[in-house]
Amino acid sequence: MLTMDKLAPHMSTYSIKTIFGGTLLMFLVSIPALAQPTVKVFPAPNLLRDRPMTLITEDSPIPQNSAVRRLSAKEAVDLALEQNLSIQIERLNPLIDDLGVAEAKSAWTPNFTSGLSGFSRDTPANSFLSGGRERVSDDELGANIGVSQLLPWGGASYSASWDSMRSKTTNTFSSFNPVLRTNFHLSFVQPLLRNFKIDSSRHQLLISSKNREVSDVQLRETVVQTIRQVKNAYWDLVYAISFLEVQEQSLDLAKESLKNNKMRVEVGTMAPIDLVEAAVEVARNEESKILAKANIEQAEDQLRSLIFSPNEPELWDLRLIPTDSPILRLSSINLNEAVRNALDKRTDLRQARKNVETLDINISYFKNQVLPQINLEVNYGLAGLGGNRLLRGDGFPGPVIGETRRNFGSVLLDLLKNDFPTWTMGLTVSYPLGTSAAKTGLERIKLQRTQLETQIKNLEFQITTQVRDLARQVNAHVKRIKATQSVRTLAEQRLEAEQKKFEVGISTNFMVFQAQRDLLEARNNEVGTILDYNQSLVDFEAIQETSIGTGSGITIVTPTQNLEQPASELRQILNLNSQEGQRQ
């Protein structure tokens, strides 16, 4: 700021008396031949209209040698749903959890086994009862197949096996040589207390399924958060461009003032020193314009990072030109409905409720695990025998006088006819002495559930407060817009009045430039307030579906869509989840 003290050394040719006389003369006499050009007062942009404002037009300046992408707010959101990296990352979690569910279900997959074995043994004869003079040789060839399975109901399990064997021996006491054996065995185990209602496999499946539901909620949260960020980044870019336009208007005003002052110096109605302040004002506005352009580039980068994939060609050279303009919707806010909507749809609250359901599953499991383990076991077996049966004469072991043959078909017939059955049935009981891990786990989970229920109540209180606070912000911005409009109108009138006073010599450059700066500030405040209003609407919509702060303070059990889901399907997910929240 230039003061009289700073100007005093340069006023040797102009006395106070001369200046006062010249000022009085200009005030009383108007000389058309020396009429001074007036400083143009550029009209402020009309920011509030009955239809959307167009701050960015087809005539807006675009840097040369740059590709241009004009896009609306909706187009920006659609691009983000298709290409945003955070959404693409979150889409993987449901796929991971689907595999977790499949892994849990694999516990009930039947297990098939088969085998083939060969056996050969030479045993030295150490007595006449060994069956040979020097050695006894045994050769055996066997095969077996079996199947076992844990059943998905009642915790029951079964196993079934069949084996067949052909053996040949030099043992003189053998009644068959070679001998054919076959056996069938069936086993069934049924828990009666522990593991009857729920076992570890069913517990894991329920937990995996619940985690899968949580992953959908988390995907929805990521989508809502991203949409909010995109919309706010879009409006930030609109504001940055609008701010540049206002800075350019202010620069034009400053240049016009400098031009007029130079004309006054030329005709001798102004001292040359007075040009300094005008030049300083032009330089100040030039600097502001440079900063405004940098802010546009920064806002563009922020929007690019949200809506484009890194594989997008010419990503960083693409200039983004928003086509939408902020508007003022004076529709009243139904606060009670907004609170109810938030309590139904908020993703953090829904995750917390899913956590309660997960703890209920754990409580049910551990309640079952503290029961005694009582299992009913049933075993049933069949046997068949055949081969070459040796017929012996009198004596021990008696000479072989002939043989009969039973082929493998006859052996299998023994099984089918149930000629040689074997079965057993019994109960097994086990119970830990003292405090078991299941009991301590049950008490721990009960406390966690009580804690989580209290956290949910606190979260519901916080959500209600947040919704009410943002509703007040929306209403406050509406009032601020009206106030900034009035301030801008008064600033325009003041500048016009100050210019007229300057033309007749009863004002100074300082006062004119101060009025210009006040008008610049008023216009920026008006534009900024309108953008604040629109961003507050974005936040007000988002706060009803997800947290936009630092977190709820609730510990969420993080679970472990298809990658190819397009934006339309993601929008469908949002709608489906909204309907689910309403049903709950």
VEXDREN-2710 file (C-alpha; in Angstrom, 1 decimal):
% VEXDREN-2710
k/r/px/py/pz
1/MET/0.0/0.0/0.0
2/LEU/1.3/3.5/-0.9
3/THR/0.9/6.2/1.7
4/MET/1.5/9.9/1.7
5/ASP/4.8/9.4/3.6
6/LYS/6.1/7.1/0.9
7/LEU/5.0/9.5/-1.8
8/ALA/6.4/12.7/-0.2
9/PRO/9.9/12.5/-1.7
10/HIS/8.5/12.3/-5.2
11/MET/6.2/15.4/-4.8
12/SER/8.7/18.1/-5.4
13/THR/6.8/19.5/-8.5
14/TYR/3.4/19.1/-6.9
15/SER/2.5/21.1/-3.8
16/ILE/-0.4/20.2/-1.6
17/LYS/-2.0/23.4/-2.7
18/THR/-1.6/22.6/-6.4
19/ILE/-3.1/19.1/-5.9
20/PHE/-6.1/20.5/-3.9
21/GLY/-6.7/23.2/-6.5
22/GLY/-6.6/20.7/-9.4
23/THR/-8.9/18.3/-7.5
24/LEU/-11.4/21.1/-6.9
25/LEU/-11.2/22.2/-10.6
26/MET/-11.9/18.7/-11.9
27/PHE/-14.8/18.4/-9.5
28/LEU/-16.4/21.7/-10.7
29/VAL/-15.6/21.7/-14.4
30/SER/-16.0/18.9/-16.9
31/ILE/-14.0/19.3/-20.1
32/PRO/-15.2/17.0/-22.8
33/ALA/-11.9/17.1/-24.7
34/LEU/-10.1/15.7/-21.8
35/ALA/-12.8/13.3/-20.6
36/GLN/-11.2/10.2/-19.0
37/PRO/-12.1/6.7/-20.1
38/THR/-14.1/4.9/-17.5
39/VAL/-13.0/1.7/-15.9
40/LYS/-15.1/-1.2/-17.1
41/VAL/-17.1/-3.0/-14.4
42/PHE/-17.4/-6.5/-15.7
43/PRO/-20.6/-8.2/-14.9
44/ALA/-20.5/-11.0/-12.4
45/PRO/-21.6/-14.4/-13.5
46/ASN/-25.2/-15.2/-12.8
47/LEU/-24.6/-18.2/-10.6
48/LEU/-28.2/-18.9/-9.6
49/ARG/-30.7/-19.5/-12.3
50/ASP/-33.9/-21.5/-12.7
51/ARG/-31.9/-23.9/-14.9
52/PRO/-28.4/-25.3/-14.5
53/MET/-25.7/-22.6/-14.8
54/THR/-23.1/-23.1/-17.5
55/LEU/-19.8/-21.8/-16.3
56/ILE/-17.9/-23.9/-18.8
57/THR/-18.9/-23.3/-22.3
58/GLU/-17.8/-24.3/-25.8
59/ASP/-15.9/-21.0/-25.9
60/SER/-13.9/-21.7/-22.8
61/PRO/-10.2/-21.4/-23.4
62/ILE/-8.5/-24.7/-24.0
63/PRO/-4.7/-25.1/-24.0
64/GLN/-3.3/-25.9/-27.3
65/ASN/-2.0/-29.3/-28.3
66/SER/-4.1/-31.0/-25.7
67/ALA/-6.8/-33.6/-26.1
68/VAL/-10.1/-32.6/-24.6
69/ARG/-12.7/-34.6/-22.8
70/ARG/-15.9/-32.8/-22.0
71/LEU/-18.0/-34.7/-19.4
72/SER/-20.9/-34.3/-17.2
73/ALA/-21.0/-35.3/-13.5
74/LYS/-22.9/-38.5/-14.4
75/GLU/-20.4/-39.4/-17.1
76/ALA/-17.6/-38.9/-14.5
77/VAL/-19.4/-41.3/-12.1
78/ASP/-19.9/-43.9/-14.8
79/LEU/-16.2/-43.8/-15.7
80/ALA/-15.3/-44.3/-12.1
81/LEU/-17.6/-47.3/-11.7
82/GLU/-15.9/-48.8/-14.7
83/GLN/-12.2/-47.9/-14.2
84/ASN/-11.6/-46.8/-10.6
85/LEU/-8.8/-48.9/-9.1
86/SER/-10.3/-48.9/-5.6
87/ILE/-13.5/-50.4/-6.9
88/GLN/-11.6/-52.9/-9.0
89/ILE/-9.7/-54.0/-5.9
90/GLU/-12.8/-54.3/-3.8
91/ARG/-14.5/-56.4/-6.5
92/LEU/-12.0/-59.1/-5.8
93/ASN/-13.1/-59.7/-2.2
94/PRO/-16.5/-61.3/-3.1
95/LEU/-14.6/-63.6/-5.4
96/ILE/-12.2/-64.5/-2.6
97/ASP/-15.1/-65.1/-0.2
98/ASP/-16.9/-67.2/-2.8
99/LEU/-13.9/-69.5/-2.8
100/GLY/-14.0/-69.5/1.0
101/VAL/-17.6/-70.7/0.9
102/ALA/-16.7/-73.4/-1.7
103/GLU/-13.8/-74.5/0.5
104/ALA/-16.1/-74.8/3.5
105/LYS/-18.6/-76.9/1.4
106/SER/-15.8/-79.2/0.3
107/ALA/-15.9/-80.7/3.9
108/TRP/-18.9/-82.8/2.7
109/THR/-17.3/-84.0/-0.5
110/PRO/-17.1/-87.8/-0.6
111/ASN/-13.6/-89.1/-0.4
112/PHE/-12.8/-92.1/-2.7
113/THR/-9.8/-94.4/-2.0
114/SER/-8.4/-97.4/-3.9
115/GLY/-5.3/-99.5/-3.7
116/LEU/-3.4/-102.4/-5.1
117/SER/-0.8/-104.3/-3.1
118/GLY/1.5/-107.3/-3.4
119/PHE/3.0/-109.3/-0.7
120/SER/5.7/-112.1/-0.6
121/ARG/7.3/-113.7/2.5
122/ASP/9.5/-116.6/3.3
123/THR/9.4/-117.8/6.9
124/PRO/11.9/-120.3/8.3
125/ALA/10.2/-123.4/9.9
126/ASN/11.1/-123.7/13.5
127/SER/8.8/-126.5/14.4
128/PHE/6.7/-129.2/12.7
129/LEU/3.7/-127.0/13.3
130/SER/5.1/-124.2/11.0
131/GLY/3.6/-126.0/8.0
132/GLY/6.9/-126.7/6.3
133/ARG/10.2/-128.6/6.7
134/GLU/12.6/-125.7/6.1
135/ARG/10.5/-122.7/5.2
136/VAL/7.0/-121.5/4.5
137/SER/6.5/-119.2/1.5
138/ASP/3.5/-116.9/1.2
139/ASP/2.5/-114.8/-1.8
140/GLU/-0.4/-112.4/-1.8
141/LEU/-2.0/-110.0/-4.2
142/GLY/-4.8/-107.6/-3.0
143/ALA/-7.0/-104.8/-4.1
144/ASN/-9.4/-102.5/-2.3
145/ILE/-11.7/-99.5/-2.9
146/GLY/-13.6/-97.4/-0.4
147/VAL/-15.6/-94.2/0.1
148/SER/-16.1/-92.0/3.1
149/GLN/-18.1/-88.9/3.7
150/LEU/-19.0/-86.4/6.4
151/LEU/-22.8/-85.8/6.0
152/PRO/-24.1/-82.2/5.9
153/TRP/-26.8/-82.9/8.5
154/GLY/-26.6/-84.1/12.1
155/GLY/-22.8/-84.3/12.0
156/ALA/-23.0/-87.9/10.9
157/SER/-20.3/-89.7/8.9
158/TYR/-20.0/-93.0/7.1
159/SER/-17.4/-95.1/5.4
160/ALA/-17.7/-98.1/3.1
161/SER/-14.9/-100.3/1.9
162/TRP/-14.5/-103.5/-0.2
163/ASP/-11.3/-105.5/-0.4
164/SER/-10.3/-108.7/-2.3
165/MET/-7.2/-110.8/-1.9
166/ARG/-5.7/-113.9/-3.6
167/SER/-2.9/-115.7/-1.7
168/LYS/-0.8/-118.8/-2.3
169/THR/1.2/-120.6/0.4
170/THR/3.4/-123.6/0.9
171/ASN/2.0/-124.2/4.4
172/THR/0.8/-127.8/4.6
173/PHE/-1.9/-126.9/7.1
174/SER/-3.7/-124.6/4.7
175/SER/-7.2/-125.7/3.7
176/PHE/-7.2/-123.5/0.6
177/ASN/-4.4/-123.0/-1.8
178/PRO/-4.6/-120.6/-3.5
179/VAL/-7.2/-118.9/-1.3
180/LEU/-9.6/-116.1/-2.4
181/ARG/-11.0/-113.7/0.2
182/THR/-13.3/-110.7/-0.1
183/ASN/-14.7/-108.4/2.6
184/PHE/-17.2/-105.6/2.7
185/HIS/-17.3/-103.2/5.7
186/LEU/-19.8/-100.4/6.4
187/SER/-19.3/-98.0/9.3
188/PHE/-21.7/-95.2/10.5
189/VAL/-21.1/-92.7/13.3
190/GLN/-23.8/-90.4/14.6
191/PRO/-23.2/-87.7/17.2
192/LEU/-26.0/-87.4/19.7
193/LEU/-25.1/-84.2/21.6
194/ARG/-21.9/-82.4/20.7
195/ASN/-21.6/-81.8/16.9
196/PHE/-25.2/-82.8/16.4
197/LYS/-26.8/-79.4/15.9
198/ILE/-23.6/-77.7/14.6
199/ASP/-20.1/-79.0/14.1
200/SER/-16.9/-77.3/12.9
201/SER/-17.6/-77.8/9.2
202/ARG/-21.1/-76.3/9.4
203/HIS/-19.8/-73.5/11.7
204/GLN/-17.1/-72.7/9.1
205/LEU/-19.7/-72.7/6.3
206/LEU/-21.9/-70.3/8.2
207/ILE/-19.0/-68.0/8.9
208/SER/-17.8/-68.0/5.3
209/SER/-21.4/-67.3/4.1
210/LYS/-21.6/-64.4/6.5
211/ASN/-18.3/-63.0/5.4
212/ARG/-19.6/-63.2/1.8
213/GLU/-22.5/-61.0/2.8
214/VAL/-20.1/-58.6/4.5
215/SER/-18.0/-58.3/1.3
216/ASP/-21.1/-57.1/-0.6
217/VAL/-21.6/-54.4/2.0
218/GLN/-18.0/-53.4/1.7
219/LEU/-18.2/-53.3/-2.0
220/ARG/-21.2/-51.0/-1.7
221/GLU/-19.3/-48.8/0.7
222/THR/-16.4/-48.5/-1.7
223/VAL/-18.7/-47.6/-4.5
224/VAL/-20.6/-45.0/-2.5
225/GLN/-17.4/-43.5/-1.2
226/THR/-15.9/-43.3/-4.7
227/ILE/-19.1/-41.7/-6.1
228/ARG/-18.9/-39.1/-3.4
229/GLN/-15.2/-38.4/-4.1
230/VAL/-15.8/-38.2/-7.9
231/LYS/-18.7/-35.7/-7.5
232/ASN/-16.8/-33.5/-5.0
233/ALA/-13.7/-33.6/-7.3
234/TYR/-15.9/-32.7/-10.2
235/TRP/-17.3/-29.6/-8.4
236/ASP/-13.8/-28.7/-7.2
237/LEU/-12.7/-28.6/-10.9
238/VAL/-15.8/-26.5/-11.7
239/TYR/-14.9/-24.1/-8.9
240/ALA/-11.2/-23.9/-10.0
241/ILE/-12.3/-23.0/-13.6
242/SER/-14.8/-20.4/-12.3
243/PHE/-12.2/-19.0/-10.0
244/LEU/-9.9/-18.5/-13.0
245/GLU/-12.6/-16.7/-14.9
246/VAL/-13.1/-14.4/-12.0
247/GLN/-9.4/-13.8/-11.7
248/GLU/-9.2/-13.0/-15.4
249/GLN/-12.0/-10.4/-15.0
250/SER/-10.2/-8.9/-12.1
251/LEU/-7.0/-8.8/-14.2
252/ASP/-8.9/-7.1/-17.0
253/LEU/-10.2/-4.5/-14.6
254/ALA/-6.6/-3.9/-13.3
255/LYS/-5.3/-3.5/-16.9
256/GLU/-8.1/-1.2/-17.8
257/SER/-7.3/1.0/-14.7
258/LEU/-3.6/1.0/-15.6
259/LYS/-4.4/2.0/-19.2
260/ASN/-6.7/4.9/-18.0
261/ASN/-4.1/6.1/-15.5
262/LYS/-1.5/6.2/-18.2
263/MET/-3.9/8.4/-20.3
264/ARG/-4.3/10.7/-17.2
265/VAL/-0.6/11.0/-16.9
266/GLU/-0.3/11.9/-20.6
267/VAL/-2.8/14.7/-20.2
268/GLY/-1.2/15.9/-17.0
269/THR/-4.1/15.2/-14.6
270/MET/-2.2/12.5/-12.7
271/ALA/1.3/12.2/-11.4
272/PRO/3.5/9.5/-12.9
273/ILE/4.1/8.0/-9.5
274/ASP/0.5/7.1/-9.3
275/LEU/1.1/4.5/-12.1
276/VAL/3.0/2.4/-9.6
277/GLU/0.0/1.2/-7.6
278/ALA/-1.9/0.4/-10.8
279/ALA/1.1/-1.6/-12.1
280/VAL/1.4/-3.4/-8.8
281/GLU/-2.3/-4.3/-9.0
282/VAL/-1.9/-5.8/-12.5
283/ALA/1.1/-7.8/-11.3
284/ARG/-0.8/-9.1/-8.2
285/ASN/-3.7/-10.2/-10.5
286/GLU/-1.2/-11.9/-12.9
287/GLU/0.2/-13.9/-10.0
288/SER/-3.4/-14.9/-8.9
289/LYS/-4.1/-16.0/-12.4
290/ILE/-1.1/-18.2/-12.5
291/LEU/-2.1/-19.8/-9.2
292/ALA/-5.6/-20.3/-10.4
293/LYS/-4.3/-22.2/-13.5
294/ALA/-2.2/-24.4/-11.2
295/ASN/-5.3/-25.1/-9.1
296/ILE/-7.2/-26.2/-12.3
297/GLU/-4.4/-28.6/-13.1
298/GLN/-4.4/-30.0/-9.6
299/ALA/-8.2/-30.4/-9.6
300/GLU/-7.9/-32.2/-13.0
301/ASP/-5.3/-34.6/-11.6
302/GLN/-7.5/-35.4/-8.7
303/LEU/-10.5/-36.2/-10.9
304/ARG/-8.3/-38.2/-13.3
305/SER/-7.1/-40.4/-10.5
306/LEU/-10.7/-41.3/-9.6
307/ILE/-12.3/-41.9/-13.0
308/PHE/-9.5/-43.2/-15.3
309/SER/-7.5/-46.4/-15.4
310/PRO/-3.7/-46.0/-15.5
311/ASN/-3.9/-47.8/-18.9
312/GLU/-6.0/-45.0/-20.3
313/PRO/-4.1/-43.5/-23.3
314/GLU/-2.9/-39.9/-23.0
315/LEU/-4.2/-40.0/-19.4
316/TRP/-2.2/-37.0/-18.1
317/ASP/-2.4/-35.0/-21.3
318/LEU/-6.2/-35.2/-21.5
319/ARG/-7.9/-31.9/-20.5
320/LEU/-11.1/-32.3/-18.6
321/ILE/-13.9/-29.8/-19.3
322/PRO/-16.9/-30.1/-17.0
323/THR/-20.2/-29.4/-18.7
324/ASP/-22.5/-29.4/-15.6
325/SER/-22.9/-26.4/-13.4
326/PRO/-24.0/-26.2/-9.8
327/ILE/-27.6/-25.3/-9.1
328/LEU/-29.6/-24.4/-6.1
329/ARG/-32.4/-26.7/-5.3
330/LEU/-34.6/-25.1/-2.6
331/SER/-36.4/-28.3/-1.8
332/SER/-36.9/-28.9/1.9
333/ILE/-35.0/-31.7/3.7
334/ASN/-37.1/-34.3/5.4
335/LEU/-34.8/-34.8/8.4
336/ASN/-36.7/-37.7/10.0
337/GLU/-36.8/-39.6/6.7
338/ALA/-33.0/-39.0/6.2
339/VAL/-32.2/-40.3/9.7
340/ARG/-34.4/-43.4/9.2
341/ASN/-32.7/-44.0/5.8
342/ALA/-29.3/-43.7/7.3
343/LEU/-30.1/-46.1/10.1
344/ASP/-31.3/-48.7/7.5
345/LYS/-28.6/-48.2/4.8
346/ARG/-25.3/-47.1/6.5
347/THR/-22.7/-49.6/5.5
348/ASP/-20.7/-49.3/8.7
349/LEU/-23.9/-50.0/10.7
350/ARG/-24.9/-52.9/8.5
351/GLN/-21.4/-54.4/8.9
352/ALA/-21.7/-54.1/12.6
353/ARG/-25.0/-55.9/12.5
354/LYS/-23.4/-58.6/10.3
355/ASN/-20.8/-58.9/13.0
356/VAL/-23.5/-59.5/15.6
357/GLU/-24.9/-62.3/13.4
358/THR/-21.4/-63.8/13.2
359/LEU/-21.0/-63.7/16.9
360/ASP/-24.4/-65.4/17.3
361/ILE/-23.1/-68.2/15.0
362/ASN/-20.0/-68.5/17.2
363/ILE/-22.1/-68.6/20.4
364/SER/-24.3/-71.3/19.0
365/TYR/-21.2/-73.3/18.0
366/PHE/-19.5/-73.0/21.4
367/LYS/-22.7/-73.8/23.3
368/ASN/-22.8/-77.1/21.4
369/GLN/-19.1/-77.7/22.0
370/VAL/-19.5/-77.6/25.8
371/LEU/-21.9/-80.6/25.7
372/PRO/-20.6/-84.1/26.3
373/GLN/-19.5/-86.0/23.2
374/ILE/-21.8/-89.0/22.8
375/ASN/-21.5/-90.9/19.5
376/LEU/-23.5/-93.8/18.3
377/GLU/-21.3/-96.2/16.2
378/VAL/-22.6/-98.9/14.0
379/ASN/-20.4/-101.3/12.1
380/TYR/-21.5/-104.0/9.6
381/GLY/-19.3/-106.4/7.7
382/LEU/-19.6/-109.3/5.2
383/ALA/-17.0/-111.9/4.2
384/GLY/-16.6/-114.5/1.5
385/LEU/-14.0/-117.3/1.0
386/GLY/-13.0/-119.4/-2.0
387/GLY/-10.3/-120.8/-4.1
388/ASN/-8.9/-124.4/-4.3
389/ARG/-10.1/-126.3/-1.2
390/LEU/-7.8/-129.2/-0.4
391/LEU/-9.5/-132.5/0.6
392/ARG/-7.4/-134.5/3.1
393/GLY/-7.4/-138.0/4.3
394/ASP/-7.2/-139.3/7.9
395/GLY/-4.4/-138.1/10.1
396/PHE/-2.9/-134.7/10.8
397/PRO/-2.7/-132.8/8.6
398/GLY/-3.6/-135.7/6.4
399/PRO/-2.6/-136.4/2.8
400/VAL/-4.3/-134.4/0.0
401/ILE/-6.7/-136.8/-1.6
402/GLY/-8.5/-134.2/-3.9
403/GLU/-9.7/-130.7/-4.2
404/THR/-12.8/-128.6/-5.0
405/ARG/-12.7/-125.2/-6.5
406/ARG/-14.8/-122.1/-5.7
407/ASN/-14.2/-119.3/-8.2
408/PHE/-14.3/-115.6/-7.5
409/GLY/-17.9/-115.4/-8.5
410/SER/-18.9/-117.9/-5.8
411/VAL/-16.9/-115.7/-3.3
412/LEU/-18.9/-112.6/-4.3
413/LEU/-22.1/-114.6/-4.0
414/ASP/-21.3/-115.2/-0.4
415/LEU/-21.4/-111.4/0.1
416/LEU/-24.7/-111.0/-1.8
417/LYS/-26.3/-113.8/0.1
418/ASN/-25.1/-112.4/3.5
419/ASP/-23.8/-115.7/4.5
420/PHE/-21.1/-114.5/6.9
421/PRO/-22.3/-111.2/8.5
422/THR/-20.7/-109.4/11.3
423/TRP/-22.1/-106.3/13.1
424/THR/-21.3/-104.2/16.1
425/MET/-23.1/-101.3/17.8
426/GLY/-22.0/-99.1/20.7
427/LEU/-21.9/-95.7/22.4
428/THR/-18.7/-93.7/23.0
429/VAL/-18.8/-91.0/25.6
430/SER/-16.2/-88.3/26.3
431/TYR/-16.3/-85.2/28.5
432/PRO/-13.4/-82.9/29.7
433/LEU/-12.7/-82.7/33.4
434/GLY/-12.5/-79.1/34.4
435/THR/-12.9/-76.0/32.4
436/SER/-12.8/-76.6/28.7
437/ALA/-11.6/-74.3/26.0
438/ALA/-15.1/-74.2/24.6
439/LYS/-16.4/-72.8/27.9
440/THR/-13.9/-70.0/28.0
441/GLY/-14.5/-69.3/24.3
442/LEU/-18.2/-69.1/24.9
443/GLU/-17.9/-66.6/27.7
444/ARG/-15.4/-64.4/25.7
445/ILE/-17.8/-64.3/22.7
446/LYS/-20.7/-63.4/24.9
447/LEU/-18.8/-60.4/26.3
448/GLN/-17.8/-59.4/22.7
449/ARG/-21.4/-59.5/21.6
450/THR/-22.5/-57.3/24.6
451/GLN/-19.7/-54.9/23.7
452/LEU/-20.7/-54.8/20.0
453/GLU/-24.3/-54.1/20.8
454/THR/-23.3/-51.1/22.9
455/GLN/-21.1/-49.9/20.1
456/ILE/-24.0/-50.2/17.7
457/LYS/-26.1/-48.1/19.9
458/ASN/-23.4/-45.5/20.1
459/LEU/-22.9/-45.7/16.3
460/GLU/-26.7/-45.1/15.7
461/PHE/-26.4/-42.0/17.9
462/GLN/-23.4/-40.8/16.0
463/ILE/-25.2/-41.4/12.6
464/THR/-28.2/-39.4/13.8
465/THR/-26.0/-36.6/14.9
466/GLN/-24.0/-36.6/11.6
467/VAL/-27.2/-36.5/9.4
468/ARG/-28.6/-33.7/11.4
469/ASP/-25.3/-31.8/11.3
470/LEU/-25.1/-32.1/7.5
471/ALA/-28.7/-31.1/7.1
472/ARG/-27.9/-27.9/9.0
473/GLN/-24.9/-27.3/6.8
474/VAL/-27.1/-27.6/3.6
475/ASN/-29.6/-25.1/5.0
476/ALA/-26.8/-22.8/6.2
477/HIS/-25.2/-22.8/2.7
478/VAL/-28.6/-21.7/1.2
479/LYS/-28.6/-18.7/3.5
480/ARG/-24.9/-18.0/2.8
481/ILE/-25.6/-18.0/-0.9
482/LYS/-28.2/-15.3/-0.5
483/ALA/-25.8/-13.3/1.7
484/THR/-22.9/-13.6/-0.7
485/GLN/-25.2/-12.5/-3.6
486/SER/-26.1/-9.4/-1.6
487/VAL/-22.4/-8.7/-0.8
488/ARG/-21.4/-9.2/-4.4
489/THR/-24.2/-6.8/-5.6
490/LEU/-23.1/-4.2/-3.0
491/ALA/-19.4/-4.7/-4.1
492/GLU/-20.3/-4.0/-7.7
493/GLN/-22.2/-0.8/-6.7
494/ARG/-19.3/0.3/-4.5
495/LEU/-16.8/-0.1/-7.3
496/GLU/-19.0/1.8/-9.7
497/ALA/-19.4/4.6/-7.2
498/GLU/-15.7/4.6/-6.3
499/GLN/-14.9/4.8/-10.0
500/LYS/-17.2/7.8/-10.5
501/LYS/-15.6/9.5/-7.5
502/PHE/-12.2/8.8/-8.9
503/GLU/-13.2/10.3/-12.3
504/VAL/-14.0/13.6/-10.6
505/GLY/-10.9/13.5/-8.4
506/ILE/-12.4/12.8/-4.9
507/SER/-11.1/9.2/-4.7
508/THR/-7.7/7.5/-5.2
509/ASN/-6.3/4.6/-7.0
510/PHE/-6.0/2.8/-3.7
511/MET/-9.7/3.1/-3.1
512/VAL/-10.6/2.0/-6.6
513/PHE/-8.3/-1.0/-6.4
514/GLN/-9.5/-1.9/-2.9
515/ALA/-13.1/-1.8/-4.3
516/GLN/-11.9/-4.1/-7.2
517/ARG/-10.3/-6.5/-4.7
518/ASP/-13.5/-6.5/-2.6
519/LEU/-15.5/-7.3/-5.7
520/LEU/-13.1/-10.1/-6.6
521/GLU/-13.4/-11.6/-3.1
522/ALA/-17.2/-11.2/-3.2
523/ARG/-17.5/-13.0/-6.6
524/ASN/-15.2/-15.8/-5.4
525/ASN/-17.2/-16.2/-2.2
526/GLU/-20.4/-16.4/-4.2
527/VAL/-19.1/-19.1/-6.5
528/GLY/-17.4/-20.9/-3.6
529/THR/-20.6/-20.9/-1.5
530/ILE/-22.6/-22.3/-4.4
531/LEU/-20.0/-25.1/-4.8
532/ASP/-20.0/-25.6/-1.1
533/TYR/-23.8/-26.1/-1.2
534/ASN/-23.6/-28.6/-4.0
535/GLN/-20.8/-30.5/-2.2
536/SER/-22.8/-30.5/1.0
537/LEU/-25.7/-32.1/-0.9
538/VAL/-23.3/-34.8/-2.1
539/ASP/-22.1/-35.4/1.4
540/PHE/-25.7/-35.4/2.8
541/GLU/-26.6/-38.1/0.4
542/ALA/-23.4/-40.1/1.1
543/ILE/-23.7/-39.8/4.9
544/GLN/-27.0/-41.7/4.7
545/GLU/-25.2/-44.7/3.1
546/THR/-21.6/-44.7/4.5
547/SER/-19.4/-42.9/6.9
548/ILE/-17.5/-40.0/5.4
549/GLY/-15.4/-39.3/8.5
550/THR/-12.6/-41.2/10.2
551/GLY/-14.5/-44.2/11.2
552/SER/-17.2/-45.5/13.5
553/GLY/-15.0/-46.9/16.2
554/ILE/-16.4/-50.4/15.7
555/THR/-14.2/-53.3/15.0
556/ILE/-15.4/-55.0/11.9
557/VAL/-14.7/-58.6/11.1
558/THR/-13.1/-58.1/7.8
559/PRO/-14.1/-60.9/5.5
560/THR/-12.0/-62.3/3.1
561/GLN/-19.0/-59.3/-8.0
562/ASN/-17.6/-60.2/-10.5
563/LEU/-14.5/-58.4/-11.8
564/GLU/-16.4/-57.9/-15.0
565/GLN/-19.4/-56.1/-13.4
566/PRO/-20.1/-53.0/-15.5
567/ALA/-21.3/-49.8/-14.0
568/SER/-24.9/-50.7/-14.6
569/GLU/-24.5/-53.8/-12.5
570/LEU/-22.9/-51.9/-9.7
571/ARG/-25.8/-49.5/-9.7
572/GLN/-28.0/-52.5/-9.5
573/ILE/-26.1/-53.7/-6.4
574/LEU/-26.7/-50.3/-4.8
575/ASN/-30.4/-50.6/-5.5
576/LEU/-30.6/-54.2/-4.3
577/ASN/-28.8/-53.4/-1.1
578/SER/-31.0/-50.4/-0.5
579/GLN/-34.1/-52.7/-0.8
580/GLU/-32.4/-55.2/1.6
581/GLY/-31.8/-52.4/4.1
582/GLN/-35.5/-51.4/3.9
583/ARG/-36.6/-54.9/4.5
584/GLN/-34.4/-55.1/7.6
END
